Amino acid sequence: MPQNRIEADLFCVVCEKDTPHEITYKNEQISQITCKECNIQIQINQEFVNNHFKEDFVKRVLSKPTRMTAEMEADLSIFLKSLPSRVISKPYRVYKEYKEK
């Protein structure tokens, strides 16, 4: 089973601040997220996720870190300019899309 690991700064609910995390992928899906400061681990049960959520929606959510990294690498200034409005509007857009399907 192929595994990849990347690091990202994420908000840790235990540390109550942004901390470095290690994200482990198995077969191109997130399988585990570990805070590198307090070592809390979150296991992602892909079978549960696939059984309870729409497949395309889940794939998009789980691939978001990779897609955002690609956007940053392509043009950092455009990415940074669009980020504030995206952060504000994204929760509503996700909710609206999920309810419509």
Rosetta blueprint (number, residue, H / E / L):
1 M L
2 P L
3 Q E
4 N E
5 R E
6 I E
7 E E
8 A E
9 D E
10 L E
11 F E
12 C E
13 V L
14 V L
15 C L
16 E L
17 K E
18 D E
19 T E
20 P E
21 H E
22 E E
23 I E
24 T E
25 Y E
26 K E
27 N L
28 E L
29 Q E
30 I E
31 S E
32 Q E
33 I E
34 T E
35 C E
36 K L
37 E L
38 C L
39 N L
40 I L
41 Q E
42 I E
43 Q E
44 I L
45 N L
46 Q H
47 E H
48 F H
49 V H
50 N H
51 N H
52 H H
53 F L
54 K L
55 E H
56 D H
57 F H
58 V H
59 K H
60 R H
61 V H
62 L H
63 S H
64 K H
65 P H
66 T H
67 R H
68 M H
69 T H
70 A H
71 E H
72 M H
73 E H
74 A H
75 D L
76 L H
77 S H
78 I H
79 F H
80 L H
81 K H
82 S H
83 L H
84 P H
85 S H
86 R H
87 V H
88 I H
89 S H
90 K H
91 P H
92 Y H
93 R H
94 V H
95 Y H
96 K H
97 E H
98 Y H
99 K H
100 E H
101 K L
